[in-house]
Amino acid sequence: MPRVRRGPPPGVDPELLAKDAAKLMPDPTRRLFLRGGASLGALAFLTGCDIVDGTSAEQALIKISHFNDRAQAWLFNPNKLAPTYPESAVQRPFPFNAYYPEDEAPEVDREDYKLEVGGMVDNTKSWTLDELYALPQETQITRLVCVEGWSAIGKWTGTPLREFLRRIGADTRAKYVWFRCAEGYSTSIDMPTALHPQTQMTFKFDGEILPRKYGFPMKVRMPTKLGFKNPKHVMEIAVTDKYLGGYWEDQGYNWFSGL
């Protein structure tokens, strides 16, 4: 009986799908995938998904992204520092980045602000801005890398997040730390990244109180992750074993997004 030749699945561009899948793969999987001839068959083999339409193609990409998260988490070295730079390398003005225009950045009242704390911690008391400013602070000059392809070096001052987690009695055996922001944005990170020495609760940029456009009253700065994982205007922190995703992650962006 003659073999029926099947066409591409409806609503799926095989070439574009293979390229999108390759972007989500960690090395050396990406190289092997491309070297072996990126195709729907290879993608189906890797993910166990029979790609027959747009929905199953999306499910395959989600599986690749989750695999990438696990691979990056396994490879992440919590003691390896991101590169630091001299003050002469700081970009001034530093570029604004957000999913909204600069003039729509949230305005947070300094006097009313309280950082809410919850989840797997001993002390869930809220913190005023003055209490946060009284914490020991450090300055780092590191590069922010945007998922859109640009990067810039900035000077950030604040408290190591691990020091704050210690003070609130966080259970560091928990899997995640989750952040909620003033404009409704949210994201979550793995605990090893939260405890990384350069992960910082940032209160100042370039020696001045953090401007509104850069995240006043507090940004969480992580030079080991892409820019969208660095939340601004942070209003709440929770330590949890529950995966809570995030604004971009829920739209398909890679959750770990390490550098």
Backbone hydrogen bonds, N-H to C=O, Kabsch-Sander energy under -0.5 kcal/mol:
donor,donor_aa,acceptor,acceptor_aa,energy
6,R,4,V,-0.6
12,V,9,P,-1.7
17,L,13,D,-2.6
18,A,14,P,-2.3
19,K,15,E,-2.0
20,D,16,L,-2.6
21,A,17,L,-2.5
22,A,18,A,-2.2
23,K,19,K,-1.8
24,L,20,D,-1.0
24,L,21,A,-0.6
25,M,21,A,-0.8
25,M,22,A,-0.8
29,T,26,P,-0.6
30,R,26,P,-1.7
32,L,28,P,-2.4
33,F,29,T,-2.6
34,L,30,R,-2.5
35,R,31,R,-2.8
36,G,32,L,-2.1
37,G,34,L,-1.1
43,L,39,S,-2.3
44,A,40,L,-2.7
45,F,41,G,-2.1
46,L,42,A,-2.2
47,T,43,L,-2.1
48,G,44,A,-2.4
51,I,49,C,-0.9
52,V,50,D,-1.1
54,G,10,P,-0.6
57,A,53,D,-1.9
58,E,54,G,-2.1
59,Q,55,T,-2.0
60,A,56,S,-1.7
61,L,57,A,-1.9
62,I,58,E,-2.1
63,K,59,Q,-2.0
64,I,60,A,-2.1
65,S,61,L,-2.4
66,H,62,I,-2.4
67,F,63,K,-2.2
68,N,64,I,-2.3
69,D,65,S,-2.2
70,R,66,H,-2.0
71,A,67,F,-2.3
72,Q,68,N,-3.0
73,A,69,D,-2.4
74,W,70,R,-2.0
75,L,71,A,-1.9
76,F,72,Q,-1.5
80,K,77,N,-1.4
85,Y,141,I,-1.7
89,A,86,P,-2.0
90,V,87,E,-1.7
91,Q,153,I,-2.8
92,R,90,V,-0.5
104,E,101,P,-1.8
105,A,102,E,-1.6
108,V,106,P,-0.6
113,Y,109,D,-1.3
115,L,127,W,-3.3
116,E,114,K,-0.6
116,E,235,M,-2.7
117,V,124,T,-0.6
118,G,237,I,-2.0
120,M,239,V,-2.9
121,V,119,G,-2.1
122,D,168,I,-1.1
123,N,168,I,-2.1
124,T,122,D,-0.5
127,W,115,L,-2.0
129,L,113,Y,-0.6
132,L,128,T,-2.0
133,Y,129,L,-2.8
134,A,130,D,-1.2
135,L,132,L,-1.6
138,E,158,G,-3.3
140,Q,156,W,-2.8
142,T,140,Q,-0.6
142,T,154,G,-1.4
144,L,152,A,-3.3
145,V,143,R,-0.5
146,C,144,L,-0.5
146,C,150,W,-2.9
149,G,146,C,-1.9
152,A,144,L,-2.0
154,G,142,T,-2.6
156,W,140,Q,-3.0
156,W,154,G,-0.6
157,T,204,K,-2.1
158,G,138,E,-2.6
159,T,201,M,-1.9
161,L,199,T,-2.6
163,E,160,P,-1.0
164,F,160,P,-1.5
165,L,161,L,-2.8
166,R,162,R,-1.8
167,R,163,E,-1.9
168,I,164,F,-1.8
169,G,166,R,-1.0
170,A,165,L,-2.8
171,D,120,M,-2.7
172,T,170,A,-1.1
174,A,171,D,-2.0
176,Y,240,T,-2.8
177,V,189,I,-2.1
178,W,238,A,-3.1
179,F,187,T,-3.0
180,R,236,E,-2.1
181,C,185,Y,-2.9
182,A,233,H,-2.1
184,G,181,C,-1.7
187,T,179,F,-1.6
189,I,177,V,-2.5
191,M,175,K,-1.8
194,A,190,D,-1.9
195,L,191,M,-1.9
196,H,193,T,-1.0
199,T,196,H,-1.7
200,Q,198,Q,-0.6
200,Q,221,R,-2.7
201,M,159,T,-3.4
202,T,200,Q,-1.0
202,T,219,K,-3.4
203,F,157,T,-2.6
204,K,157,T,-2.0
205,F,208,E,-2.6
206,D,155,K,-3.0
208,E,205,F,-1.8
210,L,203,F,-2.7
214,Y,211,P,-1.1
215,G,211,P,-0.6
215,G,212,R,-1.4
216,F,211,P,-1.5
218,M,215,G,-1.1
219,K,202,T,-1.8
220,V,231,P,-2.6
221,R,200,Q,-2.7
221,R,219,K,-0.7
225,K,222,M,-1.9
226,L,257,S,-2.4
227,G,145,V,-3.0
229,K,226,L,-1.8
230,N,227,G,-2.2
233,H,215,G,-1.6
234,V,218,M,-2.4
235,M,180,R,-3.1
236,E,180,R,-1.7
237,I,116,E,-2.5
238,A,178,W,-2.2
239,V,118,G,-1.9
240,T,176,Y,-2.3
240,T,238,A,-0.5
244,L,242,K,-0.5
247,Y,186,S,-2.7
250,D,246,G,-2.4
251,Q,248,W,-1.4
252,G,249,E,-1.7
253,Y,248,W,-2.0
259,L,224,T,-2.4
